[in-house]
Amino acid sequence: MTLQVGVIGVGAMGENHVRNWSQIQTETGLVQLVGVYDQNQEHAGIVAAKYDTQAFPSAAALLGEIDAVSIAVPTTLHRDFTLEALQAGAHVLVEKPIASTIVQAEEMAAAALAEGRVLMVGHSERFNPVVTTFKKRIDQGELGEIVSISAKRVGPHNLRIRDVGVIVDLGVHDIDVISFLYGSRASRVFAVSGVRLHPFEDYASISMYFPPDRGGFIDTNWLTPKKVRTLVAVGTKGVAEADYIDRTLTILRDEESISCRIPAGEPLRLELLSFLEAVATKQCSVDADQGIYNLKVALAAQESAQRGESVEIG
């Protein structure tokens, strides 16, 4: 059965969803890209024409024609559009972070449960071949017991990000990735952040505590001229370092060094395919509960930076 899909919000990220759905439609026939909606009707028309689909005059009109939807609107609007989509009977993939507040996120999760629909959160780095390869090597025991994982995600500010700071926009990626690699959740967080050039915090150093004695560390900012995306895991048998941009993985054990290239694969496309599988099986790889956890840690990091002390994750 071909799934009828659409996209709400076709800014830069939303258009990426449209492009990938269009490619999946052409290459697999698993979906039909019915159309798009954006509050900027002129831009919606341009994007729709580019990908040979239809721009709808309202979200309600689009939702009346589809089975599943990508929602890529500003974070402050996630709750409203997600609830509208779920109540219309659509399965939802909403971009990260799941919502602006925990209360909103929990309302979204409750609605998905009540409507019997999938609510998946778009933590696309979870599907990055760099991360999945890293996870496989860890789970195979190549590094022994992992005791520390560090992530660096820095670069210039993206002007389209206007409603959140760097912790919620970038740091939340690595909150999810580090927790995924450990296969557990942080219980406490300590962070230092500040505002220098932008309306919200534009740099942060985040330390997460994973019981009983493991750490997760994130360095993120919008101040570095060159984009850097790296991941390092320290284990009792060795150290692994991955570079997202170069798609390389290097493992150091004693005097042995092993390096490999990681196959290319667009994380968003892999995420959308996982979403299709979730719709079919009702088994979601990044469900609302995980989205809420990631948001809790991010908000706790903001609180920690403001208070100057560690904060427990509720």
N, C-alpha and C positions, 0 to 999 in steps of 0.2 A: 504494500500500500504506500503510495506517495504522500508524504507529509506536506501539508500546505504551511509555508512559513512566511514570516514578515519581519521587518525591523522597525522599531520605534526609536527615533533619534538617529540622524544620519550626518552628524559631524564627522570629525576625522576617524574616531574609533567606530562609530556606527557605519560609516562607509566601508570600513574593513570587514565588518560583518556582512554587509550587502555583497561585497566582492567575493567573499568566501562562500556564502550561500549560493551565489550565481555559479561559481566554479563547481561546487558539489552537485548542483542541479545538472549541469552539463556533463560532468564526468561520471556520475553514479546513477542519476535518475531517482535518488532516494527522496528528494524534495522538489517542490515547486515553489519558487520565489514569487509569491503573489503580489507583494508590494511593500511600500515603505510609508512612514508618516514622520513628519517633523514639523515643529511649530513654525519654522521658516519654510513656508510653502514653496517659494521660488527655488530654494536650494534643494528641497525634496524632489522637485520636478527635474532638476538637473541630474541628480544622482539616479533617479528612476530611469531617465532616458539613457544614461550611460550604461546601465546594466539591463536594459530591455525589460523593465518591469513598470509597475504603476505607482504613482504617488496618490495617496488617499487624503481626503480633506480633513479627516479626524482619526484619532486613534480608535474610536469606537467602530468606525466604518471598516478599518483594516481588520480589527479583531473579529468582526463578524464573518470574515472570510478565511480565517486561518486556524490551524491546529496548534501552532507553536510560534513563539516570538523571541527575538533578541531585543533587549531594552538597553539602549546606550545613551541615555539622557544624562544631564548633570545629576550628581549624587543626591542633591536635595529633592529631586523629582522621582527617585527610584521607587519610593513607597507608593505614591499615587498611581503611577503607570503600571506597576506590578500588580497592585490590588485590582485595578480595572481589567487587566489581562486575565488574571486568575478567575475573576468573577464572570468573565466572558467565556470561560472554558478552555483557555489556552495554557499550554505548558510554557514556562518562562525561563529564559537564560538572561539574568540581569548582570550587568557589568559590576566589577568590584569598585569600591566596597559595597556590601549588600545594601546599606542605607546610611543615613546621616547619624542616626541614633539607635541604641539597642532597642528601645521601645518600638520604633518603626520596624526594625528588622524582625522582632518577635511577632509583630502583627502580620507581616508578610509571610512568615513561616506558618503561623496559625491558619492563614487564609489558604495556603497551598495544601495543608493537611485537610482542611474542611472541604475543599473543592476536589480533592483527590488528584491534584496535578503536580507535576515535577516543578520544583523551583531550584534551579542551579545557579551558582554564583561564579562569575567570570574571572576566576583566578587563573589566567591563561598560562602563567609560568609553570604551573603544576604539570602542564602538558609539553613543556619545552623539552626536546630530546636531550638537551644538556642536563636537565634536572632528572629526567627518567633514567638516563644512563648512570648518573651519579648515584641515584637511589638503588639501582640494580647492583652496582659495585659494593655499596655499603651493605645491602642485604645479603650479598654472597659472602660477607665476612672478610673481604680483602684488606680492610683497614683495622680489623679487630673491633673492639668496643669503641664506639664514637663518644668522645668526651667534650668536644667543642666544635661548633659550626659557625663560620663567619661569612657574612655577605657584604659586598661593597656595591652599591647602586647609586652612582653619582653622575652628574652631567649638567648641562645648561637647562634653564627653566623652559618648559613648554608653555607658550603663551596661551594655549587653549585651556589650561588648567587655571580656573579662577575661583573655585568654590571650596577648595580644601588645601591643606598644607602638605609638605613633602612626606610626613609620616603616613597619612592616610592614602596619598596618591602613589608613592613609591615604596615606602617602608612596609606597607601591608603585603606587598608581593613576597618579601623575604620572611615576614612573619609566617606566612603560609608555607613557603618552601622549607624553611628550617623545621617547622613543626611536622611537615610531611616526611622529611628525611629522618627525623627522630622517631616518627610514628607515635608521638605523644604531644602533650600540650604544656605550655608554660604555665607556671603558677604565680610568678611574680615578675615584675618588670621595673627597670630603672632606666631613665633616659635623660639626656641633656639635649636641648634644642634652642634655637633662637631665630629671630627675624632680622634680616639685614637689608634685603633688596626687594622683598615681596610682601603682600598683605598678610600672609600666613607664615608659619615657621618654614624656613627654607634650608635648614640643615638640622641633622639629628644624629646622635649616637645612642643606640638602644641596646640594652643588655637584658636578656631573658633568662630566667632560671627554670630549668627543667628538672624536677625531682628525680633521683635524690641528689645528684651532684654534677649536672651537665649544664653547659652554657650555650646560648645563642646570641650572636653579636651582629649588629647591623650598623653600617656607616652609610648614610644617605644624605644627598644634598642637591640643590638646584644652583650651585655656585661654581662647580667645576667646569672649565671650558670644554673638556673632552669627556665624552661618555665612557664610563667604565662599568662593567658588569662582571663581577667575579664571585666565586663561591669556594670556600676552603673548609675541609673537614679534617679534624685531627683525631686519630684513633690510636689504640694501643699497639697496632702493628704497622702503622704508616700514616701518611698524610696525602690527601688528594686535593688538587686545585683545578677548578674549571673556569674557563673564560667563555661567557655566553656569546660574545661578539666574534671571537675567533673560532668558536666551537671546538675547543681543545680541552682535553682532560689529561692531567699528569698525576701519576701516583708515585710517591717516594716511599721506599721501604728499605731500611738500613742503607746500603750503598747502591741500591737498585733504583733506577728511574724508568718508568714506563709512560710513554705519551701516545695519545691517539687522537684522531680527528673524529668528531661526532657527526653523524649524518644530518643533513639539513632537514628541516620540517617546520612549517609555520605553526607555532603554538595555537593560534586562534583556530585554524582549520581543524587541528587535532581535537581542540576543545569542542567545536561544533559537532564533530563526529561522535564524541563522547556524549554530548547532549542528546543526539539522536538515539544512541544506545540506551540512555537513561529513560527517554520517553517510551521506548519499547519494553524495557525490563523493570522500570520503576526503581532501579538501583543507580543512585546518583553519586558520581565520584567526588564532587564538591557541592555538598548539599547546603541548605540554609543554616543548619547547626554549625557547620564549619565556617561559613561566612560570618555568622554571629561571633564565633570565637575569635576570628581574625580581627574583626572590628573592635571587640572588647580589648584585645591586646593593644591595638593601635591607640584607642582612646585612653587606655591606662598609661601608655607611654607619654601621651600629651599631658595627662594629669601629673605624672611623675616629674616631667620637666618643669611644670608650673610650680609644684610643691617642693622640688628639690630633694625628694626622698622616694624610695621604692614603693610600688603600689601592687597590692594583691590583685590577681585576676579573679573576678567574681564568677 
